[in-house]
Every structure is written in C-alpha cells, then in structure tokens.
C-alpha cells in the first residue's frame, strides 16, 4: 500500500467512526471481564472463606460454579464482540472500501 492510500483511508470519516466504535467496545468489554477476574482473585486473596462455602453435602465449594460463570461470561463477551464485528463494523469497513476503491 502506498502512503497516499493510507492517508486517504485514515482521513475517511467511516474509518474514523469504525476505529472509535471498535476501540470503545473493546475497552468496555475488556474492563468488564478484567473487573470480574480481579474481583474473583481479590476475593480469594482477602476473603477466601466466602468461596470456601460448601454446596450441599459434597466436597464442592461455591468457588467452582463462580469460576465457571466467569469463563462463561468471558465467552459471551467474545460473542458480543464477534457479532458487532461481523455486523456494524463490517458495514463500516465496506463503506471505507467503497470510498477508496478507485485508489486500489
């Protein structure tokens, strides 16, 4: 790619909108997942008795279902990002391609 084409793409309003929306969503999802992970780790570090509560007569504690829920939530946040990337973000990418197709 030449520098002129790169500059034209970077100056495109659809591209700037894409970068802003994509970065904003990624940051929000990352903070959400990291907050959950750190809350779990901090609970283990400072109040382990909370996660050591037994679930019924067996040996399993509440820590296992909580950890499984964290993994499931992480999976769903990935699905949210992929759905947006394949929908709204892909439409913006197509707009940028249409705007600069003469340069290609």
N, C-alpha and C positions, 0 to 999 in steps of 0.2 A: 504494500500500500504506500502511496506517496503521501507526503506531508500535507499537501493541499486537500486531499480527500479526507484525511484525518481531521484537519481543521474544520472542514465543512460539516463533517458528522458531529463533531463536538459543539459546533455552533447551532446545530439543529435544535429547535425547541422541543421536538418529540424525544430526542435523545436525552436532553437535559431533564425532561419530565421523567423519562424512564430511569435514569440514574438516581434521581431524587426519590422516586417511589420505591425502587428496588432497595436502595440503601436504608430507607426509613423502615420498610417492612422487615428487612434482615436484622436491623438493630433492635427493633421491638421484640421480635421472636427470640433473638439471642439473649437479650436481657431477661425475658420471661423464663427461658429454660435455665439460664445460669442462676437466677434467683431461687428456683426450685431446687436445683442441685446444691447450692450453697446452704439453703435452709436445712436440707437433709443432713449435710455434713456438719453444720453447726449444732444441730440437734444431737447428733451422735457425740460430738465433742463436749458439749456443755450440759446436756440433759439426756444421757443415754437410757435412763430408766423409762422415759416416755416410749421409746421404741422397743424397749425390752418387755413390754406388757404382753403376756401370753394371749393367744387367740384360741380359747377353748381349752380342752383337756390335753391337747398335743404339745409338742415342743416348739411349734412355730410361734414366732413373735410377730408383732404388728409391723416390724421393720420390713419384712419380706413383701407384704402387699403394698406398702408405701413405696418401696423401691421399684416394684413392678409398675405401679401407677406412674412414677416418674419416667420410666422408659416408655410407657405408652403415650404419655403426654408429649415426650420428645418426638416420637413417631408422628403424632398428629400435627405438631408444629411444622415438621418437614413436609407433610402432606399439604398443609396450608400454603407453604411457600411454593411448592411444585404446582399447585392449582393456579396460583396467581401468575407464576412464571409462564405456564402454558396458556394462559388466558390473556389477561390485561397486558402483561409485559410483552408477550409475543405480538400483540396488536401494535404496540408502540414500536417494536423492532421492525415490523412490516412497514409502518409509516416512514421510519428513517430510511429503509431500503428504497421505498418509492421516491423519496425526496432526493436521494443521491444516485439513483440508478443510471442517470446519464453520465455520471463520472466514472462508473465502473466500466 
